[in-house]
Amino acid sequence: MVSVHELGLLTSVVEKIAEVCPGRTVTKVSMRVGDRSGVVYDSLIAAWPVASAATQCEGAELDAELIVSTVYCPTCEAEHEIDEFYALTCPVCGTPTADLRHGREFEISSIEVNAEGES
C-alpha cells in the first residue's frame, strides 16, 4: 500500500527534478532521509514507482540513504548517535540536549540523467 504522505513528498521531488533537468531522462535519484524527518522510509521506497510513473523519472532508481539521528552534547563536547525517538539526551553521560545535528534531512543529494539525445 502506498502512503499518501510519502507519495505527496515524492511528487514534489519529481516536480523539482523537472525544474532542474527539463526534458532529460533520469536514471537515478539519490536522497538523504533522516530518521526524524517524519518520513516512513519503507513507505517512501514503495511510493517511488507511483510518484515517478509517466514522468521523466519513470524507471529511475531511487537510492534513499537513511540518516541516523545525532545530538551534540555540551558536556562531552562530542556528537553521538541516538536511537530512542523521543530521547534528546546524551547517550554517554545523560545530559539533556536539544542540539539535534542530524536526523531531520529530506533532500535530493544527486540526480543522474542520460546524456543528451539518449533515452
N, C-alpha and C positions, 0 to 999 in steps of 0.2 A: 504494500500500500504506500502511496506517495503522500507525504505530508504537505499540506497547503503552505505552511510557513517556509519550509526549505525550498519548495517549488517557487514561491514568490521571490525568495532571495536569489535563487539561480536564474530566474527570468531577468532580474536586474543585472546580474553578471553578464548574461548573454547580450543584453542591450548595451552595456558598457563596451563589450568586445566589438559589437557592430560599430560603435562610435570611433574606436581607436584603430580598427582593422577593417574599414569598409571594403566589401567585395572580396575579401580574402577567405580562402578555405582554411579553417582552423583544424589543426591535428591534435593539439594537446593544450589543456588549460591547467596550470598549476596554481594551487591556492594554499593559504595558511589559515587554519581554522582553530581558534583557541577553545579549550575545553570549558571555558566560562563565557563563551560568546553568545549563548542562548540557542546555538545550532546543534541539532542532534546529528552527529557525524554519519551514522548509518542511513538516516533519512536523506541527508544531503547526497550521498552517493546514489541512493535509489532514485532520487528525483532528477538526476542529471540527464538520463536519456529522454525524459519527458520534456524538460526545460529546453533542451538543445534540439529537439525534433523540428524539422523544416526550417532550420536556421543555418548559418554558415558554420555553426559548431556541431551540427549533426554528425555523429560518428567519431567525434573527437574524444580523446582520453581525458578524464578528469583525474588529476593527481592532487588529492587533498591531504596535506600534511597536518596532522593533529598536534597542536601546540599545548604542552602541559603547563599548567599554572605555576608561576613562581612569585614569591614575595621577597622583598628586601627587608632584612632585619637590621635595625639600627644598633642593636646590642651586639650582635655577632659581626656586624659590618660585612654581611655577605648575602647573596641571593640563594634561596632554597626552593626546591620544588615542594608543592603542597598537593596532597591527594584528597583531602576532605573538602567537599564542595563549599561548606559554609564557614570553615575554619580559616580565619585570616590571622593566624598566629604562627610564629616561627616554629617549625617542627623540631628544631635543635634545642632552643632554650625556652620556648613557650611565650616569648614576648609578643603581645598583641601588635599587629601592624596592619595598616590599610594600604601599604605601598605594594599593590599588585603590579608586577613588572610584565608578566606575560600571562596569556590565557583569554584575553578578550578579542584577539585577532579574528578578522574575517576579511581577507584581502586576496586579490589576484597577485601572485608573485611573478608569473610569466605566462606568455601566450606564444605557442608555436604555430606557424602558418606555412602552407605550401608556398613555394617560390612563385613569382608572377607567372601566370599562364598555366600552371599546373592545377589539376582538380582533384 
